[in-house]
Amino acid sequence: MQVLSDGGFHVLSVDYRGFGDSTGTPTEEGLTTDAICVYEWAKARSGRTPVCLWGHSLGTGVATNAARALEAKGCPVDAIVLEAPFTNMWVASINYPLLKICQKLPRCLSTLMDAFKEDKIVFPNDENVKFLSSPLLILHGEDDRTVPLEYGKQVTREFRQFSIWLAFDQRFKVSDIIGDALHSQSPAPRSIQCQCPWLAA
């Protein structure tokens, strides 16, 4: 955040409902509603300055849900950054390292899917991006073992407009932007500095 701030960008970071200092219970619908409210609040106060939705991991699902809802209202967001996006929560959960055992136990897998259906948890990035017209930047670490690189590639393929895809390895190869790009690590300041021109465009 400091690098973005130093680059002249204002950063508004919000705790999910039920997390941090926020009250309430987290649901997909609730998180999406919150993201829309925050975006509209920022947009109403930004004048002609563009407002970008930036989501990381689970936040990519929140960001694309919000962007799709705003698109449906005729108010496409100014720009979107998806950092380590998954295709949808069902696929991501089945392949999550700690839950891979469910693939071997059909009853466990069925129970997990039933819980997602009951709680209406989908976060369908792969479907949402098909409806978006906003500029899209997708960032993904090649050595991400939590959300595999292939998920980010699939989301990119589903997006029908122009997008930018950046994948990083540990040795600054591919884009020469980020090193040691594991899932839970914050992007290196150097990578964010390289993204600043895109955000400012």
N, C-alpha and C positions, 0 to 999 in steps of 0.2 A: 504494500500500500504506500510505503514511503516513497518508492521510486515513482509511482504514478503521481503522487502528490508533488514530488519534486519536478515532474514533467509538466506541471500546470493543470493536472486533472483533479477534480474533487471526487472523493470516494465515499460512498454511502454504504456501509456494511450493516446488515440487520440480522439479529438472532432470530432463528425460526421460532414460531410459537411453541411453547413447552421446553425451549432450550435457553441456556444462559439466563438472562434477566427477563425473558419474555414469558408471559403467562399463557394458559390455554393448553390444548392438547393438539399435537401435530397430526394432521391428516393431509392427504394429497390436495384435496380441494382447499383446505385452509391455507396451506403454504402457498398455493397458487394465487389465492385471493390476496394474501399479504404482499406477494411480489408485485401484483398488479397495482395495489394501493401505493406501494413505495415508488414504483415507476411513475405513476400518474402524479404523485405528490412532487417528485423531483422534476418531472416534465413541466408542471405548472409554474415552477420557480426558476427554470433554467433559461427562460427567454429563447433566444435563437441557438443556444448552445445544445449540441446533441447529447442525448442520454443513452448510455450503453448498458445493456443487461449482461452481466458476467456471472456464469455459473461454473462451479467446480464439482465434479463427481455427482452426488445426489442433486446438487444445485443446478446441474445442467438440465435435469428433468423439470425442476421448478421454473427455470428460465424459459425453456421451450413451451411449457404449458402456458405461462404468462404471455409470452410473445404470440402464441397462436390465438389466445383469447383476445388480445389487443388487436391482432390482425383482423379477426372476425368482426370487431367493432369499427373497423375502418381506420384504425390508428396504429399502423405498423411501427414497431420500435425502431429507433435510429440505427442501432447496431447491436450485434450479439457476439459474445465470446463464450465458447464452450470449451472448458478445460477438462480433459479426461472424460468425455461423454460415453455413456453406455447406450445400447439400443433401446431397451426397455427394462423395467425393474424385474420382470419375470426371468428374462434371459440372464441378466446380470446376477441375480440371486442364485440361480442354479449353478452358475460357474464361479461364484464367489469362493475363494480358497477354503474357508471354514465350512462351507455348505456343500462342497463337492461330493461328500458322502451320500447326500440325498439322491444323486444320480444312480447309486448302487442299491438304494432302498426305495422302491416304488411307493410304499405307504408314506414314507417320510416326505417324498416329493409331492405326493397328492395332498398331504396335510399343509405343506408350505403354500402350494398354489391355492388351496381353499381359503387359507388365511388372507392371502393377497386379494382374492376375489371378494371376500366378505368385507374387507376394509377398503376396497376400491383403490388399491395401490397398483398403478401401472407405470406412470411417468414415461409415456411413449415417445422418446426422442426421435426414433426412426419414423414415426408417423407424423409427429408435430412439424418436423422440418419441411415436409412436403407442402405445407400450407403457408410457409413464410416467404416474404419478399425482401426482408431486411438483409443488409450486408452481414456475412457470417465468417467468423474466424474460429477455426477449430485447432486446439493445441492438445498434443498427446505424447507422452513419453514412451519410447519403444520398449523400455524395460519395465513398464507398468504391469505388475502382476495382480493387481486388484481389479482394475478395469482394463482388459486386454486391448492392445492397439487396434486389433481388428474391429472392435466395436466402434471406435472413432472413425475408422475408414468407412464402415457401413453407414454411419450417420451422414458422412460427407457425400456418399454416393446417392443417398435418398434426397438430398437437398437439390432442388431443381434450378436454383438461381446460381449466381457466381459466388463461390466461397474460396477461402484460403485455408489450406491444410498444412500444418507444420508438425512434423514428428521429430523428436529429439532422441539421441542416444547418449551414452555416458561419455563419449569422447568428442563432443561438439560436432559430430558428423551429421549428415543430412542437411540441416539448415544452419549449422554452426551457431546455434543460439543458446541452447540450454544443456547443461551437463547433469548427470545423475538424476534423470527425470523420473523418479519414482512417483507413485500415486499421491502419497500424502505430503510430499515435499512441496514447499512453495516454489514457484518458478524463480529461477535465479534472476537477480536484478538485471543482468545483461539481457536476458530474454525479454523482460518487461520493457526495457529501454528500446528494444527492437520493435516491440508492438506499438509503442507510443505513436510513431508516424501513421500507422494504420488507424488507430483510434482518432487521431487528429484530422484524418482525411475527410 
